[in-house]
């Protein structure tokens, strides 16, 4: 199930354009840029026991290594880190974190360690913009860009699935540290400030895109949206009502079109990413039993929306896609991939979500 819609569709995709809504989306992109620019320069800091800080403090120094050799060393060392912090990965089942490291006390979080290929030359010149922390799922629908620092936040509650790229985090931190020692050798910033300035601030791209998907899904399911206001040190346009109205118009436009699920995901704009398929894309990895449970939880909101979408649209165009979902459900049940779920509450809710929101429509 976690591999569904992870690859581009085989057909050319034409977007549905709602000109007034495109202006609203550009307004959200402007908000995103302003918030990121502010928190990259801010002197805020996480607590010293934040998970990302503890990971950084556990890394081998590799002081005299070039960046390529350092990355290779971290890649060799990361499985030890994964087991030490009990993260999920293709080699370790891991656990769920409650209260959440990023979304706070009302979020049960599954943290998946990944290792995505990246160019040493590109990160050396663009380390400020890379995102070692990426959200695949979280429960919020508001687009107000609150930093995910683990504090209680208003609004919806539920599970989150978050990717942590340890080699990318390590290289970003090393390049940042080198800059700090060069420009401010007497009083360089701390690892706690680095975590706020870059990994958490850059995670806002995926956080807002998942929130936008959640908002679209909630409207499609007829669920109410809460206009949650988040205070920043400067004013941001809210766009709540206009975004909601634009999404309702978007939903009606797409229900009238005959297109595959993959085409639909590629044709709907996101805020930080080019489209919704890019938002839900899972990096290439070995899809072992150890990590299947985490990736399945990440995919459930998407699959449940797509199968209901097909039901509402007439239930005839995506029969092949629905059969793929059905086969995925059979595989999940036969290999007991969900038996590794974190708490019993998460396990029970996940199984209910599968049977109620997905299996009932395929």
N, C-alpha and C positions, 0 to 999 in steps of 0.2 A: 504493500500500500504506500510505503514511503517513497518508492521510486516513481509513482504515477505523476505525470505532468512535470517531471524534472528535466525533460529535454524539449527543445523547440519543436513546435508542430511542423508537419511536412508541407503545409500550404502557406501561401502568402496571406497576410492578415491585414484587414482594413479596419481602422479604428472608427468607432462612433464618436463624432465630434459634437460637443455641446459648447459653443463658444463662450457663453457666460460662465460655464462651469470651469473651463480651462483657465479663466482669469482667477477663479477662486483657488484652484490647485497651484497656480503660480504664486498666489499670496501665501499659501502654506509653505512653499519652497523658500520664499523670502523669509518667513518666520524661522524656518529651520536654519538657514544660513546665519541669521542674526544671533540666534541662541548659541549655535556652535562657536561663532566668533567670540562671543562674550565669555563662555566658559573655558575656552582655550587659554584665555589671558587671565582668568580669575585666580585668586589665591586660595580658593576653597581646597579642602583636603578631606579624604575619607578617613575613617578610623584606621589605626595601625594594624588592626587584626582583620581588615577586609581581605577576602579570599585572593583578589588579584595582587594585593601587596604581599601577602604570604607566599604566593607563587614566585613573585619577583625576588623575594628575599631568599628563596630556596634554590634559585638558579645558580649553576656554576658560573664563575666570573669570566673565564676565558679572556683574561685581561689583555694579553698580547696577540690575540688571534685577529685575523681579518674577519670581516662580517660573514663571508661565505663559510669559512671554517667554523665560526661561532654558531651559525645557523645549523650546520651539520651536527655539531656537538649537542645542541639543544634537541634536535630531532632524535638523536640516539638516547638522550636522557629522559625524554618526555614520558615514556611509559612508566618510569619510576615515579615521576611526579603525579601522573594520572592515578596510580594506585595509592600513593600517599594521601592525596586529597579526595580519593574515592569519586572521581569524575567518571562519567559514562564515556565509553569509546569502543572501537572494535575489539579491544583486548581486555576490557574491564566493564562489568555490568554497571558498577557505580551505584549511586543512591539518589534519592530526591532530597533536596535541601528545604527544610521548613523550620523556621521562617526563611523566606527567600533572601538570597544574597543581593539581588538586584531590585526586585519588585516589592520587597517588604514582607511584613508578618502575615499578610493574608494571601500570599502566593507560595504554592509549593513548586519548586523549581527543579528541572532536570538540566544539568550542565553537561554538555557534550564536548569533549576535547577533540579538536580536528587539526589537521595539518595540511593546509592548502598550499599548492606551489606558488611561489612568488619570485619576482625578479629582484636580485640583489641591487642591480643598478637603479631600478624603479623605486624601491623602498628607500634607498640612500638619498634620493632627491625629493621623495614625496612621503616621507614617514609621518608627517603631521596628519595626513588624510586617510591612512589605512585604518581598518576597523577589526581589531582582533576579537572583539565581542560583538556578536550578531544575534538578534532575536529571530527565532522561527515561530514562536507562539508566545503570547501573553494575553491577559484577559481584558485589557483596557480598550475603550473605544474613543477616548478623547485625544485630540491632536495638539495638545498644548505643551508638549515637549518638556515634561518634567524629567530631570536627570534620574536615572535608575540607580540611586545610591543606597537602596535597601531601607528607606524610610517608609512608614505607613503612608499610603496615598488614598485620596478619596476615589470613589467609583467602584467599578466591577472587581470581583475577585475570582481567582481560579488558577489553574496550572500555567506554568511557563516552560518553554524549552529554549535554551540559550547555548549558542556555540562559543567556545573559547579556543582560539588558535594560539597555542602556547609558543611555537617558534616565532610567529609574527609579533606577538606581544613582547617576547624577549628582545627581538631585533629593534622594534620600535623604542623600547625602553633604553636600549644601549645607545641608539642614535640620539635620543633625547638627552640622556645623561652626558654624552660627549659635548652636546651643544651647551648644556648648563655649565659644565666645567670650563668651557671656553669663554662664555660671555659673562658668567657670574661666579668665578672660582672661589670667592670668599664666602658667599652665601647661596649656594645652589639650592634649588627647590628640592622637596623631599619626594620619595616614591608615592606617598599619599596624595601629594598634589599632582604628580604625573597621572595617576589613575583617574582623577577628575578631569584634568585638562585634555587628555587624549583618548584613552580607551572608552571611558564612559560617555564623554561628549560625542565621540564619533559613532557610538552605538545608537545615537538618536536617529540616524538615517533608517535603520531597520526597525527601531521602536515605533516611529511614526508610520511607517509603511504597514506594519502589522496592525497598528491601531486603525489605520484607514480600512484595511481588509475587514477587521472586526466590525467597524461601523457599517460597511456595506452588507456584511453577513447579517448583522442584527436587524437592519431595515428589511432585508429580504425575508427573514423569519418573523417579522412583525413585532420585534422586541423594542421596548422603549429605549431611547438614548438619553443620557444624563448630560446636561451642559456643565461639565466640571471646569472650574476656573483654576488655573495654576499661576501663582505669583512669581514673576521674574523681576529682576531689578529695573526693568524697562517695560514699556507698553508693547503688547503684541495684539494685532487684530485677531479677533476670535473666529469669525466665519462660521459659527456653529449652525445657525439656521440655513444659511446659504449652502453649506456643504451637505447638510441633510437633504435639502430640496434637490440639489444637483444629483445626489446619489439615487434618490427616488426616480428622477427622470431617467437616469442611466439604466436602472434596473428595468423600467418599462421598455426602454429602447432595445435592450438585449433580449428580453423575452419574446420580442417579435422577430428575432433573427434565427436562422437555422445555421448553427455552427457547432464545432466540436468544443469540448471543454478546454482543450489546449489552446485552440484559437481564441476562445473567449478570454482566457487568462492573459494571453499575449496582447490582446487588443484593448484592455482596460489599463489606463495610465495609473502609475503610482506616484509618490511624492519624491522619495529618495532614489528609487530604482526606476528603470524605464517602463516596467509593466508589472502586473501582479504575478506572472510566472516567475520573474526574477526575484520577487519578494519571498516566495515560498521555496525557492530552489535549495536543495540540500547538496552540500559539497560532495565531490567524489570521495568515497571511502569504501572499505570492505564492509559490506552489510552483513555482519556476523550476528549470531543470536544475542551476543552481549549488548549490542547497540540497537537492535530492532525495536525493543520496547520504547526507547526514548524517541526514535524517529516516527514511530506509529502515533504516539501521543501528539507529536508536532503536526501531523497531517490530518488528524480527525476533523478539525473545524472546516478545513478546505473540502474534504471529501463529502462531508454532510451537506455543505452548501451546494456543491455541484449536483448531487443526486436529487436534492429537492428542486433545484433549478430545472433539471430535465423534466421532473414531474409537472412543474408549473408550466413549462413551455410546451407540453403536449406529449412528452415521453416517447418519442419515436426516432429522433435524430442521433442520439448518443448511445444506442443499444450496445455497440461494440465497447464503448467506454464503460458502460455499466457492467458488462460481463467481466471486464478486467477488475473492476472493484469487487465483484462477486468472487472471483478467483482469489483475490487478495484476502478476502474475509475467510475463505476456506483454509488458506495457508496459515493465517494467523491462528485459527482454532486448532489446526492439526499440529503445528510445531510449538504451541503454547508460548509464543513469544511474549505475551502480556503477563506471564507469571512472574516476571522480574520487576513489575511495577513497584514504585516506592512505598508509600503508605497504603494501608488497606482501603482508606477512603478514596485515594486516587485510583486504585485498581477497580473498586466497585463502580465509581463514577464513569471510568473509561469504558467498562463493559456495558453499562447502561447506555452511554452515548452511542456505542457501536450498534447495539440492537435497536434502539429507538430511532436514531437519526440517520442511520445508514442502511442497515440490513432490511429495514421495513420498506425500502424503496428500490431494492435491487433483486 
